C-alpha cells in the first residue's frame, strides 16, 4: 500500500509541468514516547494554560496570539488576521534555477521529502526531468507554499524519484564565522600530518545508515521490558574519558591500532588432495552438562 501524500501539486520548469506528490522521507513516529502521569494515582496528567498573573485557567476561546514589543507589552493578533496574511498555496513547485550539486551548502537543509509522479500520465515528464538533472549533475531550486509557509526547496535526483529538501531561511542559519572565531590559524605538517592521514586511510568505509544504532531507544526499550518482567537492570559502566598528554604519542598508538585492525584475516590452508585434515574432520567434544 502506497504511503499517503503530504502534499500534491505540480512541478513546473518553464513551460514543462508535471503533477507530483510529496511524501515524508524522515519521521520520528517510531521513537519511544512517554506520557506524564500522576505518581499517586497512575493517571495521565493534562496540561492547562493559566494566567501568569492571576493563576486562573484560561479557556481556549479566550487564548490569543501576542507579539511582545516590550517588557509586558504585546500586539494582539487575532486568528483571522494571521490567516489573512498567510500566502495562499497555488499547488505549484516553481523551479527558479538549476545549480551544481557541488555548490550546495547543506547547512541550510531542513527536512527531506520524496517527490514522485502523481499519476501514470506524469511519469514521462517526471523521468525526463530526473534524468536531465542527473546527467548534468545539477539540483533544482524551487519555491512553493508548503504547510502554510512560502518555502525554498532543493530538488535532486534520488534513485527512481526525486528528493525535495526544504531549506532554512538565511536568518535561521547562524554564522559559522562566529562559531569558529576562537580557533587560531595553525599549520600542521610532517610526521603528525602523515600519521593522521594514515589513520584516515585505514579507517575508510562506506555510508551505511543500517549500521547506525540508536542506543537511547534500545536502552529505554530494554528498561521497559525489564520492568514488565520484574527484572533488575544494571546501568552500564561509564567509560572514563582518556586524557591526551602527548598528541604525537596518541597518533602513533592510533596508527598502530588502525594498521592491525586493517590487516586482512589469514586465509585457511587448503586441505591436501585425498581428504580433509584430521583436525577438520573430527568435531570438538561437547562439554557435559552439570
Beta strands, then each sheet from edge to edge (+ up, - down):
strand 1: 7-13
strand 2: 16-24
strand 3: 65-70
strand 4: 73-77
strand 5: 92-100
strand 6: 109-117
strand 7: 138-146
strand 8: 149-158
strand 9: 161-167
sheet 1: 1+ 2- 6+ 9- 8+ 7- 5+ 1+
sheet 2: 3+ 4-
end
